[in-house]
Amino acid sequence: NTTVLQAWVNEDSVGKLVDLGYRVVASPWTRYYLDCGHGSWVSNFEGGSWCDLFKDWKTIYSYNPLTNITDPAKQKLVLGGEIALWSAQSDEATVDRYLWPRASAFAETMWSGTIDPATNATRDTVKAAPRLTEHRFRMVARGIMAEPLQPLWCVRHPESCVRPSQP
């Protein structure tokens, strides 16, 4: 009961570990590995990489480590989360754009929670986008080479970047 485990295998591993009574830091590679998603990077390996999927900021922002953990006592065993950027696929030339602003999306949900207390619903990525975009502009102004969250056109004309309703 003094052991803290990092649950990195997948989203289900968080619930499985707290069911066993462990305290957990959520860091599933399927949501929180920022170095993944740039294709197969080992030159002598044929096929895809085990972490091929790119985790965009909305994938990170929409993940709730407490999903499917209904017991409040077990929810308290989830101590928080950790975003991961491993140096195996990144270096000083890529660290800023791999890390920012996706780590900002992670930080907002870890700090404020994934549920909006005003609506009791999952926090909305549409409402988060302007805040995170503004933060990204501040980082760039300070010399941090953060990647864009969305096309600049959508920042200037958000109404034109909304997906039309499906019939």
Summary of the structure (lengths in Angstrom):
residues: 167
radius of gyration: 17.6
end to end distance: 53.1
largest distance: 54.1
contacts: 428
relative contact order: 0.13
helix: 38%
strand: 11%
